[in-house]
Amino acid sequence: MPDLNQPTDSVEPLRAESSLGELFSEMTAELSSLMRKELELAKVETKEEATRAAKAGALLGGGGLAAWLGVLFVSLAAAFLLDQALNRALAFLIVAVVWLVVAALTIQAGRRRIKDLEVLPQTMETIKEDVAWAKEQKS
C-alpha cells in the first residue's frame, strides 16, 4: 500500500482495479451510511434539546405560579390597606378594576403582536420558489 502522505510523481489512481460501477456502488453505500448517521445524530440532538426545553418550561411554569401567588397576595394586601380608609367591598372592587385594566391592556398588546406574526416566512418563500421551479420544469 503506498504511503499517501508522501508526494508521488505518478498519476496512477489509488484503486485502479475497481470498475466505475463498483466505485459508484461503494460511493452510494457510503453516502447512504452517512445520511443514516446524520439522521441518527439529528434524532439524538432533537431528543436532548426537547428534554432541555421541557425542563426550562417546567422552571418557567413554576416561576409563573410563584409570581401569580405573589401578585395575589400583594393584591390582597392592597385591598386590605384600602379597607382601612374605605368600605371593604369598595377596596376590593378598586383592586379588581386595576387588574382588569392591566388584563385588557395586556390582551390588546398580545393581539397586536399576533397580527404581526408571519408563519414561517422563509419556508413559505422557498416553497413558492420550488413550486415555480417545478412548473417551469413541466413546461
C-alpha positions in Angstrom: 0.0 0.0 0.0 1.6 3.3 -1.0 2.1 6.0 1.7 -0.5 8.7 1.0 1.4 11.3 2.9 4.5 11.1 0.6 4.3 13.1 -2.6 4.5 10.9 -5.7 5.4 11.6 -9.2 3.0 9.1 -10.7 -0.6 10.0 -11.5 -2.0 6.4 -11.1 -5.3 6.0 -9.4 -5.2 4.5 -5.9 -7.8 1.8 -6.8 -7.1 1.1 -10.5 -8.5 -2.4 -10.1 -12.1 -1.2 -9.3 -14.5 -0.6 -12.1 -16.6 2.6 -12.4 -19.7 0.7 -11.4 -18.0 -0.7 -8.2 -16.8 2.7 -7.3 -20.2 4.2 -7.8 -21.9 1.4 -5.8 -19.4 2.0 -3.0 -19.9 5.7 -3.1 -23.7 5.2 -2.9 -23.4 2.9 0.0 -21.1 5.3 1.9 -23.4 8.2 1.2 -26.4 6.2 2.4 -24.5 5.3 5.6 -23.5 8.9 6.1 -27.1 10.0 5.7 -28.3 7.4 8.2 -25.7 8.5 10.7 -26.6 12.2 10.2 -30.3 11.3 10.7 -29.5 9.4 13.9 -27.4 12.4 15.2 -30.3 14.7 14.4 -32.7 12.5 16.4 -30.3 12.4 19.4 -29.8 16.1 19.3 -33.5 16.8 19.0 -34.3 14.5 21.9 -31.7 16.2 24.1 -33.0 19.7 23.1 -36.6 18.6 23.8 -35.6 17.4 27.2 -33.8 20.6 28.0 -36.7 22.7 26.7 -39.1 20.6 28.9 -37.0 21.3 32.0 -36.8 25.0 31.1 -40.6 25.0 30.6 -41.2 23.4 34.0 -39.0 26.0 35.6 -40.9 28.8 33.8 -44.2 27.3 34.9 -43.1 27.1 38.5 -41.8 30.7 38.3 -45.1 31.8 36.8 -47.1 30.1 39.6 -44.9 31.7 42.2 -45.4 35.1 40.5 -49.1 34.6 40.4 -49.2 33.8 44.1 -47.1 36.9 44.8 -49.5 39.1 42.8 -52.4 37.6 44.5 -51.1 38.3 48.0 -49.9 41.8 47.0 -53.4 42.4 45.7 -55.0 41.2 48.9 -52.6 43.4 50.9 -53.5 46.4 48.8 -57.2 45.7 49.2 -56.9 45.3 53.0 -54.8 48.5 53.1 -57.6 50.4 51.2 -60.1 48.7 53.6 -58.7 50.9 56.4 -59.8 54.0 54.6 -62.8 52.8 52.6 -65.6 50.3 52.7 -64.2 46.7 52.3 -66.2 45.9 49.2 -65.1 49.2 47.6 -61.5 48.5 48.4 -61.6 45.0 46.8 -63.5 46.4 43.8 -60.8 49.1 43.2 -58.1 46.4 43.2 -60.2 44.2 40.9 -60.7 47.1 38.4 -57.0 47.9 38.4 -56.3 44.2 37.5 -59.0 44.2 34.8 -57.4 47.3 33.2 -54.0 45.6 33.3 -55.6 42.5 31.7 -57.2 44.5 28.9 -54.0 46.3 28.1 -52.1 43.1 28.0 -54.6 41.3 25.8 -54.6 44.3 23.4 -50.8 44.1 23.2 -50.9 40.4 22.6 -53.5 40.7 19.8 -51.3 43.3 18.0 -48.3 41.0 18.2 -50.4 38.1 16.9 -51.5 40.1 13.9 -47.8 40.9 13.1 -46.8 37.3 13.1 -45.7 35.7 9.8 -45.9 31.9 9.7 -42.6 30.5 8.6 -41.8 33.4 6.2 -38.6 31.8 4.8 -40.1 28.4 4.4 -43.1 29.8 2.6 -40.9 31.7 0.3 -38.7 28.7 -0.6 -41.8 26.6 -1.1 -43.2 29.2 -3.6 -39.8 29.1 -5.4 -39.9 25.3 -5.5 -43.4 25.3 -6.9 -42.4 27.9 -9.6 -39.3 25.9 -10.5 -41.4 22.7 -10.7 -43.9 24.4 -13.0 -41.1 25.6 -15.3 -39.7 22.0 -15.5 -43.1 20.7 -16.6 -43.4 23.1 -19.5 
